[in-house]
Amino acid sequence: MKKSIGVYSIIWAICLAVFNVIVFVTPNEIGSVSKFSGSFWVGYIFITVAFLGQLVCAIFAFKVKNPKRFFYNIPLISISYCGLVAMLIAGSIFMAIPALPEWIGIIVCVIILAFNAISIIKATAAACIVSGIDDKVKTQTFFIKDLTANAQSLMTSAKSDELCAEAKKVYEAIRYSDPMAPDALCELDSLIKRQFASFAEAVKAEDTELARETSTVLIELVEKRNHNCKIFKNN
C-alpha cells in the first residue's frame, strides 16, 4: 500500500498546485475591487483545509496492509473527496465575489466542513465495526478449521486400517460441523479439544480399542455442539 500512498500523494500535490496557480494568476482586481478581500481568504483557507483533510483520510485508508481492510476504508476516500468538491464550489464562490460578507462564508464553510467530518467519523466507525466482526468470525472459525486439519493429518498417519477408519469418522464429523459457535459453547469446545487430544494419542499409540472409545465420545460431543449451534441460531 506504500506505493499507492506515494502515487496518491503526487496526484494530490498536483491538484493543490493547480488550484493555487489558478487562484494567484488570475487578475488581482475585479473591477475596481481587490480580489484579496476577507471573503477571498475565508474561501482559500477552508479549501486548503479541505485539501489537507482529504489527504489525511487517504493516507489513513491506504496505510492498512490488509486488502479487505482497505476495502472497508474506501468510503473515507470517497466521502472526503466529495467534501473537498463541495468546499471547492462554496469556497470559489466566496473567493470570486469579494463583496460577500466574511461571516456568511465562514458559516457556510464551517457547515460543509462539519458535515464532512461527521460523515468521515461515521464511515470510520462502520469500518471498525465490520473489521471487528471479521476478526471475531476468524477467531470462531479457527477452532474447527484447525481441528479439521489435525484430523486429516491423523487420518493419513494412521498405521492400520482400523485406526484409519476411526480417524476418518472423526474427520468427517468435524469437517462438516458448524464452523461458527457462540461464546456460550466455549466450554464444550474445550472439552472437544481435550477429547481429540486423547483420540490422537490413542491413534499414535496404535491402541485400536481406546481409539474406538475416544472417537465415539468425540463424535458425540461434535454432534452435541452442532445441535446447540442450531438452537442458538434459531433463537
Sequence and secondary structure as in RCSB ss.txt:
>XXXX:A:sequence
MKKSIGVYSIIWAICLAVFNVIVFVTPNEIGSVSKFSGSFWVGYIFITVAFLGQLVCAIFAFKVKNPKRFFYNIP
LISISYCGLVAMLIAGSIFMAIPALPEWIGIIVCVIILAFNAISIIKATAAACIVSGIDDKVKTQTFFIKDLTAN
AQSLMTSAKSDELCAEAKKVYEAIRYSDPMAPDALCELDSLIKRQFASFAEAVKAEDTELARETSTVLIELVEKR
NHNCKIFKNN
>XXXX:A:secstr
 HHHHHHHHHHHHHHHHHHHHHHHHS SEETTEES SHHHHHHHHHHHHHHHHHHHHHHHHHT S HHHHHHHHH
HHHHHHHHHHHHHHHHHHHHH TTS HHHHHHHHHHHHHHHHHHHHHHHHHHHHHHHHHHHHHHHHHHHHHHHHH
HHHHHHH SSHHHHHHHHHHHHHHHTS S   GGGHHHHHHHHHHHHHHHHHHHTT HHHHHHHHHHHHHHHHHH
HHHHHHHHH 
